[in-house]
């Protein structure tokens, strides 16, 4: 089995090793992907909610030209062996030096060690047990076995975690048998037998774990709890630690700055200002609806008055390029509800072309069938009842001919 160097030193970023085995993972038309096994490695393979390390492997080829490949994935196979996915194959037996991507490892250590703290604080303050952990690209989450946690309780948990970070307590690795570990009061024991690796946050938490961790709580840097979400097994808690927390805070500070510059106001006044503007917008909408109603009523009276034809047989045809479909519908209603002998063939081409056909109740023509036939023939959709129908056509240029055809059918 590969010796896992990160077990005893998660700050080991360079190491020497020998290639003990290779396998071809996949061969495309012109590219193969390879995996190599080493006798020892500092690369962490994806497991326990923590993603793999990336980095490089470097060797000397027979001709003396160094060969360097990037490590793109590190995974365990079914037998627990660690494999490093690389783009070019390295010969078995080759001596290599490995270089871990420090920034990624440090970030993973901050998030993962922070998770131990958070899980312990949740137990201590709320008796909420962690059932799973996921270290994501931007945000990490744990699922806890309670249905809900109040905002105040989350703040207490966050506060305790950050106090322990400020105390800079040592984080050490210990090994124990299952019985010993259980006597020590380990937070969550794994199912398997054999030696168990324990992560000890001095006088705060003791838990079984195979991941990479900081050497002291101070290195976690800080912990920020974000939103929570109900999930099947309880509650999902999002959190970020260390440099991620700074990055998130910076991004959100800048967003707040941009938003408050729009008003302009101090960031703290944003909620009140947004609430005020929303109330005003609602009033404006109500006022606009009232005005449109009045306008449609006046427009309807004007159109009936202007349209030639004897009372009882007026066909009003009009396309509105500067009014939306709602206004045209409203106008069609004003023209035909409570009137006699009026047919309205209206359209709006302000945005997507819309058509409305309507008639007074005393007439007998079938608006729904007529509109459906005409717009379907034009590649559009629509329909409705005998006295009121609406629909649309794909192209505004088709509106005029549809209106004319409808007018022709009525004659
Ligand atoms: Zn861990």
Boltz pocket constraint, residues with backbone or C-beta under 6 A from the ligand:
constraints:
  - pocket:
      binder: B
      contacts: [[A, 112], [A, 113], [A, 116], [A, 199], [A, 208], [A, 209], [A, 210], [A, 211], [A, 212], [A, 213]]
      max_distance: 6.0
